[in-house]
Amino acid sequence: MDRKKSVKKQKQFDFHDLIYKFAVQFEKLHTTTMAKVCEITGKRPHVGNNVSHANNKTKRRFLPNLQKKRFYIPEEDKWVTLRVSTKAIKTINKKGVSAVLKKANIKF
């Protein structure tokens, strides 16, 4: 009996197929997640530590308080939806949406 015939052929490792599958998964992940960044102030997450009673430290993220808010621009007679921090909302209430958008170089 020929030993080579009795051994089943193992499937060869296809490196390109693996890379393609990884790229597809990464693209799905990348397109579905949004950055946690304020469009006006540029606030973004900070990194810090959770500190336990025993003084054990583990990494954590401090996320900005972002809200999706619609603002009316009377000069253009249209609504604009922005993802802004609560500090930016207070700034817009004080200075006006047109002035803040102009300073942040956002086209509306």
C-alpha positions as CSV (number, residue, x, y, z in Angstrom):
1,M,0.0,0.0,0.0
2,D,1.3,3.4,-1.0
3,R,1.6,5.6,2.1
4,K,1.5,8.9,0.2
5,K,-2.0,8.1,-1.2
6,S,-3.5,7.2,2.2
7,V,-2.5,10.6,3.7
8,K,-5.1,13.2,3.0
9,K,-3.9,16.4,1.5
10,Q,-3.9,19.2,4.0
11,K,-5.4,22.5,2.9
12,Q,-2.7,24.9,2.1
13,F,-2.6,28.1,4.1
14,D,-3.8,30.9,1.9
15,F,-2.2,34.1,3.2
16,H,-3.9,36.4,0.7
17,D,-7.4,35.0,1.6
18,L,-6.6,35.8,5.3
19,I,-5.5,39.4,4.5
20,Y,-8.7,39.9,2.4
21,K,-10.9,38.7,5.2
22,F,-9.1,40.9,7.7
23,A,-9.4,43.9,5.4
24,V,-13.2,43.4,5.0
25,Q,-13.7,43.1,8.7
26,F,-11.6,46.2,9.4
27,E,-13.5,48.2,6.8
28,K,-16.9,47.2,8.4
29,L,-15.5,48.2,11.8
30,H,-14.0,51.4,10.4
31,T,-17.1,52.6,8.6
32,T,-19.6,51.9,11.4
33,T,-17.8,53.6,14.2
34,M,-17.7,57.4,14.6
35,A,-14.9,59.4,16.2
36,K,-15.8,60.8,19.6
37,V,-14.7,64.4,18.7
38,C,-16.5,67.6,19.0
39,E,-16.9,69.4,15.7
40,I,-16.5,72.8,17.2
41,T,-14.0,72.6,20.0
42,G,-12.1,69.5,19.0
43,K,-12.5,67.9,22.4
44,R,-11.6,64.2,22.2
45,P,-11.2,61.3,24.7
46,H,-8.4,61.5,27.3
47,V,-6.7,58.5,28.8
48,G,-6.3,58.0,32.6
49,N,-6.5,55.4,35.3
50,N,-9.2,53.7,37.4
51,V,-7.7,53.6,40.9
52,S,-9.1,51.0,43.3
53,H,-9.1,51.2,47.1
54,A,-6.0,48.9,47.0
55,N,-4.4,51.5,44.7
56,N,-4.5,49.1,41.7
57,K,-4.4,51.1,38.4
58,T,-6.1,50.1,35.2
59,K,-6.4,52.2,32.1
60,R,-9.7,53.9,31.2
61,R,-11.0,56.6,28.9
62,F,-12.6,59.9,29.8
63,L,-15.1,60.6,27.0
64,P,-16.3,64.1,26.1
65,N,-20.0,64.8,26.7
66,L,-21.0,64.9,23.0
67,Q,-24.6,65.6,21.9
68,K,-26.1,65.5,18.4
69,K,-27.8,68.8,18.1
70,R,-29.6,70.7,15.3
71,F,-29.0,74.4,14.9
72,Y,-31.0,76.8,12.8
73,I,-29.0,79.3,10.7
74,P,-31.3,82.2,9.8
75,E,-28.9,83.7,7.2
76,E,-29.0,80.5,5.2
77,D,-32.6,79.6,6.2
78,K,-31.6,76.0,7.0
79,W,-30.9,73.6,9.8
80,V,-27.5,72.1,10.5
81,T,-26.9,69.0,12.6
82,L,-23.6,69.0,14.6
83,R,-22.0,66.6,17.0
84,V,-20.9,69.0,19.7
85,S,-19.8,69.0,23.3
86,T,-22.0,70.6,26.0
87,K,-19.4,73.4,26.3
88,A,-19.7,74.1,22.6
89,I,-23.5,74.3,23.0
90,K,-23.1,76.9,25.7
91,T,-20.7,78.8,23.4
92,I,-23.1,78.7,20.5
93,N,-25.9,80.0,22.8
94,K,-23.7,82.9,23.9
95,K,-22.1,83.9,20.6
96,G,-24.5,82.6,18.0
97,V,-24.3,79.7,15.7
98,S,-23.1,81.6,12.6
99,A,-20.1,83.2,14.4
100,V,-19.0,80.0,16.0
101,L,-19.2,78.0,12.7
102,K,-17.3,80.8,10.9
103,K,-14.6,80.7,13.6
104,A,-14.4,76.9,13.4
105,N,-14.1,77.1,9.5
106,I,-17.2,74.8,9.1
107,K,-19.1,75.4,5.8
108,F,-22.8,75.4,6.3
